[in-house]
């Protein structure tokens, strides 16, 4: 298991990211269904994305990926492992 | 369509079947807008993904040809993850089209191409329709459609559906590809993946299945992806999956170090990105003020304030506008009826019948229309602006707490318009459990018919405070029921995953057409029913039959302390909820309920009507979506709930 933290450069699940974080997808966990759903929305390993908003109290996140905005719940975000994108 | 039909019958049918063109594409790329532009307003278009959940067909004459046009629900991939997408998949597998028009959101070219690549593998003539070109230009994206066309081997037409641009050219190309039967060329993946696909393809061919509904290539790809529907086609033929499928998946897994479906989809993703890159240039996007709106509307504090404000302003202005229109109209109607028939009960059968019919007609005109028109217009505005998915995003935080999906908010908000499309809209949810919960919640939401009862009865007789209280009580009940049900059906749900479209300026013309489209439903179904129902009531009254119905329902009306004469009124509510109020006016012989009922009676009647059995149309939709048994239980639940709540209103009035 990768270390989890919010410091820059570290690997962390997407649900721990903050507003404005620019990251790259490292790995998509979960089973067939989750993988399919995320892939179909254009979220694949290696893709860069920006966290635009994160709602209150562990609510959903809004990310910008390939020019579209996608809302995903915290449990969905938890399956996406990201790292800070190199500038 | 059976796949075993012999060849002769097949060609016979193709000859008789009109030339079919299907619009297919990812959600919210403008398929319905395009369809309506060609076929007239028939398919509700909105600005949120999943607005179309079942397909709409229409015959159009264009360029001198009769074309059967089909508007399919949006899908991100040929492996749909929700029932709306499955409709599209089933259409392709069972019925098919002569030409597919792949509608794409040009401003999201790369992701749109992921579906296109799969469609090319279907081996059916395809035309690409680069829609929303205006948005792409604004985002600074320049697409070389000629290059895209050469690369994929299919014609590409640029369109702006909202302004009707490029539509003739689109159909011109559709006719050409049909004549040439040109199917484009699937792009090849990396060599080792291609080899696995080719091996599986040839293995499928050797097994000599009776003709598959799709090309062998797409079949092989989908089997590697583990698509359960395509697996089902083979299992249906032979009883089990050929061992080569599992072996091929293992091969991919071993060589790439990740599951076979991930290998296939990331390859497709890479090809789509390369294709998009080679055919488009990124310039400087122009930022509109609408793009900054999300900073406020999705803000952690401001966002909720605006949500409350927007919905509050919406409902209050509908109430105000409706009351303003209703008052003079009702008075005018009363005067007219008195002038024609005098006061008191008419003695001859014809005049009894006629008076009731006039009441029915007038009730529809003066009470329903004033509230319905502004409501439907406002709802269309919310839908087309793109605010609904944002409201769902904000609500997800809280809805998640009570065990519901944020996306549930979309059917729920649509439910305020009419429960029937709301129940259908639950198809945008993936899991059956979420769909069931959303159905129950959506059915409890007071639709526009019940809104006219709340506003026209409680609001008119007791003031707007009473009307708002009924809405708040409803909100409380909806939330509590959602919470309780999700506790009863504990099951982890994957949660929300939804595209949030950009804000778009709603076009007045479309808003009016959409309002009219939905109003037509009232005018052609409910209004005649209202007039006929009213006349039947007059007839029953004349012969004294209403008494029997009222006696049967007396235990219920007595429990709620309602006048016995209202028994028959409640039966009418099963047809349409507006009827309860209009028939109530008729039974009481006045358009002003407070003349004949106490405030408590009016309130408990309103509460009862808001919650009791769903109307027949909704019950029909529920049976289709969640099955007969569950529909029965939900209906029973509503009935028990309404009796308890209405009795509760009475009880509280004793205490206060």
Interface residues (C-beta under 8 A of the other chain):
Chain A: X28 X32 X33 X34 X35 X36 X37 X38 X39 X40 X41 X42 X44 X45 X46 X52 X53 X55 X56 X57 X58 X59 X60 X62 X66 X67 X68 X69 X70 X71 X72 X73 X74 X75 X76
Chain B: X76 X77 X79 X81 X107 X108 X110 X111 X114 X139 X225 X226 X259 X261 X262 X265 X266 X269 X294 X298 X299 X300 X389 X392 X393 X394 X396 X397 X400 X401 X406 X430 X492 X493 X494 X495 X496 X497 X498 X499 X500 X501 X502
